[in-house]
Amino acid sequence: MTAALDFAGPHSVPGAGVQLRDLAVHYGDRAVLHGLNLEINPGERIAVVGASGGGKTTLLRVLAGLTLPSAGQVRVSHTQASPRIRVMFQEDRLLPWLGALDNVTLGLPKAERHRGEDALRDVGLAGRERAYPHELSGGQRQRVALARALAHRPALLLLDEPFGALDALTRAGMHDLLEQLLGETGATTLLVTHDLDEALKLADRVLLLGGGGVAEDLQVTAGPRDRVSLEPLRQRLEERLH
């Protein structure tokens, strides 16, 4: 896996495909993932749920290149040789001595700095470019973190419970914002979450991890994402989790 690609256009990016074959990750004698097989099509939105310690974050870290697999194959394919991969964590991980815009554009070439301004505008923070993290609320800091991820035009966007620390109202607003912004990009997305409602609202497919692999792979039907229409899927996931 590699990272570093420049995307043309203000929003749309080509998504990466992901193929995992017999993936295994061991921590000492403990097999967190074992014999996991998964294929994600370019542009798909995947949510990963499961019990704590079931390998959700480990899977994300493997795709991010932060954890090396013990066995198996990991392939991130793209029309370009080096698709860009970005990760958004539960913690905003902003540098406290930099303003919002400088945090967003960190690592971008100077000629692409305008992407940061566009991204901050897209997340509703136009006019707060110079604000330092301590001057922003928790929800606003997560908006900056989201803007940072999107400004880099990722082919694969990895989200590790990015809204878990937010209050319910702010979290709902971030769900709506992310859903809107993902609709404007072609990025492939993988979201790790404990929140089944979040998974069903934001994903095309929901993967339930268990026994070291994918225990359930559910397609979320296109159409209204209200709680009533999604209740059968929610109940099925809850039954498998408990």
Secondary structure, 3 states (H helix, E strand, C coil): CCCCCCCCCCCCCCCCEEEEEEEEEEECCEEEEEEEEEEECCCCEEEEEECCCCCHHHHHHHHHCCCCCCEEEEEEECCCCCCCEEEECCCCCCCCCCCHHHHHHCCCCHHHCHHHHHHHHHCCCCCCCCCCHHHCCHHHHHHHHHHHHHHCCCCEEEEECCCCCCCHHHHHHHHHHHHHHHCCCCCEEEEECCCHHHHHHHCCEEEEEECCEEEEEEECCCCCCCHHHHHHHHHHHHHHHC
